[in-house]
């Protein structure tokens, strides 16, 4: 089973003035692309907001391949 852990803060300027939902959606699309293009079974991705501020982390792990 694959495992995804995602945590980030939404208490800064990138999420104000009604932009919160759009910024969260942008972050999720960016993470999905990075995971898809990653080429690794395990990865740690630093989550950044639109302004380039580090706001959290994403950890993604694929399951071990089954032995024959």
Steps between C-alpha positions, in 0.01 A plus 500: 500500500630845410524757777459876468546743787435868431513784748517872431397826664251739346549799728696731272431755223471244218177371657331834579251715310293203385798322339517208744316241293685592179838487674427159655391369158819639340715331764322166451543517121870582541550210741313259272727595208815465710394158630407383151832620353708399805639169379564389860312272736554727801504876496488801727373820342523840665165674455521868401231761452460723195737754658775240540463463876558152642171407669519123553603156383373214288626144540413234244593131511410226252452143620780247475468284187368152569746214471429218256 
